[in-house]
């Protein structure tokens, strides 16, 4: 699937995890944080597996890094309150289809 196709399906992909509800029962506030995060970055936010990793798709690592800065500021200012103790780990990375050639 191309990057453009993934971006077009981001909303569907973000809600396709059946473990979102059970994760909320273990980590209260995770769903509220995910929804708040989605409002701050203005795009769908998904949960990886049983959590607590949350993700959003961007067309470039530069855009993802800029969004990570926005999220750090929102957490730092108290606009977003992460569940659990301590600050959340926030990173921008890339996906490589099919792995890298050696």
PyMOL commands that set and color helices and strands:
alter all, ss='L'
color gray80, all
select helices_A, chain A and resi 3-8+10-14+20-26+30-41+61-77
alter helices_A, ss='H'
color red, helices_A
select strands_A, chain A and resi 46-47+54-55
alter strands_A, ss='S'
color yellow, strands_A
deselect
rebuild
show_as cartoon
